[in-house]
Amino acid sequence: MPTNHLGLCAIVTGGNSGIGKATTERLLAEGAQVMIVDLQADASYRDEGLHYLQADVAASGSAKMIVATALDLMGDVDFLIN
């Protein structure tokens, strides 16, 4: 298993389906912690390094709240995939 993202922390918007879900799965497989931000609260996929936040990234003030939540859950944010 590749470890290209070992120890890194990522925020993935729209991570419950499609390209976002595939990206999340790849990052987790490579050792990253991931916080999914999505309109739909679907925590059916479980992984030790996976966190969920139900939020609208387009809403006013959401960016600050999303980053603050990610910092609380993961301790750091290395990158965001939108």
Secondary structure, DSSP 8 states (H G I E B T S, - for coil): ---TTTT-EEEEETTTSHHHHHHHHHHHHTT-EEEEEESS----S--TTEEEEE--TTSTTHHHHHHHHHHHHHS---EEE-
